[in-house]
Amino acid sequence: MDLTQSSTDAKPAAPRRALPPLMSLTEAAARRLQALYEGGNAGQLLRISVGTKGCSGLSYDMHFVDGAGPTDERVTDRGVSVLIDRKASLFLIGSVMDYEVKELSAGFTFTNPNEKGRCGCGESFHV
């Protein structure tokens, strides 16, 4: 008997379906990031993580880095890339990052389907 062949007929593995993107960007967020990447943050990427803060426990943390860390995941949408800390992945799956300009403030915001609630001041969330 040839030991390199299996005596059972194995079915071919079913094709894996594509996973949804970890996170997506709105057009406004992509335009703002592109402007930052072309300006004072040239050569850097925005890294998004989740830390502990505030009344509800979790908050989004964003800072510019020179390159991806060994466990960072790169998300590219609308022609721009951001890095996601792998530890934050489960909290961010399906999130949409936007850039909003209001009368007295401007900044990146997140619409996160995993959030179960936010604190009253909006600084933190819980899942």
C-alpha positions in Angstrom: 0.0 0.0 0.0 1.3 3.4 -0.9 1.4 5.6 2.2 1.4 8.8 0.3 -2.1 8.4 -0.8 -5.2 8.5 1.4 -7.5 5.5 1.3 -10.5 7.8 1.8 -11.8 10.2 -0.8 -11.6 13.6 0.7 -14.0 16.3 -0.5 -12.4 19.4 -1.7 -12.5 22.2 0.8 -15.4 24.6 0.2 -14.3 28.0 -1.1 -13.9 30.5 1.7 -16.2 33.5 1.4 -14.6 36.9 1.5 -14.6 38.6 4.9 -16.3 42.0 5.1 -13.8 44.9 5.5 -12.7 45.5 9.1 -13.5 49.1 8.7 -14.5 51.6 6.0 -14.0 55.3 5.4 -16.5 57.9 4.2 -15.5 60.2 1.4 -15.0 63.0 3.9 -12.7 60.9 6.1 -10.7 59.8 3.1 -10.2 63.4 1.8 -9.1 64.6 5.3 -6.7 61.7 5.7 -5.2 62.3 2.3 -4.7 66.0 3.1 -3.0 65.0 6.4 -0.8 62.4 4.6 0.2 65.0 2.0 0.9 67.7 4.6 2.5 67.6 8.0 2.1 63.8 8.4 3.8 62.9 5.1 5.3 59.4 5.3 3.2 58.4 8.3 0.0 56.5 8.7 -2.9 56.9 11.1 -3.0 54.0 13.7 -6.4 53.3 15.4 -6.6 51.4 18.6 -9.1 51.1 21.5 -8.1 52.0 25.0 -9.8 52.3 28.4 -11.1 55.7 29.3 -14.2 57.5 30.5 -17.4 56.4 32.2 -18.3 53.6 29.7 -14.8 52.0 29.6 -13.5 52.2 26.0 -12.4 55.0 23.7 -10.9 55.3 20.3 -7.2 56.2 20.3 -5.7 57.6 17.1 -2.1 58.7 16.5 0.3 58.9 13.5 3.1 56.4 13.2 6.0 55.9 10.9 5.1 52.4 10.0 3.0 49.4 10.8 3.7 47.4 13.9 4.1 43.6 13.6 0.5 43.0 14.6 -1.2 46.0 12.9 -3.7 45.3 10.2 -3.8 47.7 7.2 -7.2 48.8 5.9 -7.3 50.6 2.6 -10.5 52.2 1.4 -11.1 55.0 -1.1 -7.4 55.0 -1.9 -6.1 55.8 1.6 -4.8 53.4 4.3 -5.1 53.3 8.1 -3.6 50.9 10.5 -5.7 49.0 13.1 -4.2 47.6 16.3 -5.0 43.9 16.2 -6.3 44.1 19.8 -8.9 46.6 18.6 -10.1 44.5 15.7 -13.0 42.8 17.4 -14.3 46.2 18.7 -14.1 47.8 15.3 -15.5 45.2 12.9 -17.9 46.9 10.5 -17.2 50.4 11.8 -17.4 53.4 9.5 -14.9 56.3 10.1 -16.2 59.7 9.1 -14.8 63.3 9.3 -17.3 65.8 10.6 -17.0 69.6 10.6 -19.4 71.3 13.0 -19.8 75.0 13.9 -17.2 74.9 16.7 -15.3 71.6 16.2 -14.1 69.2 13.6 -12.8 65.6 13.9 -13.0 62.0 13.0 -16.0 60.1 14.3 -17.0 56.4 14.3 -20.2 54.7 13.6 -19.7 51.3 15.2 -22.3 48.6 15.0 -20.7 46.9 18.0 -21.3 49.7 20.4 -24.0 49.0 23.0 -23.9 52.4 24.5 -22.0 55.6 25.1 -21.4 57.8 28.1 -23.3 61.1 28.4 -20.4 63.2 27.3 -19.6 61.0 24.3 -16.0 60.3 25.3 -16.3 56.6 25.7 -18.4 53.6 24.7 -19.0 50.0 25.7 -19.7 46.8 23.7 
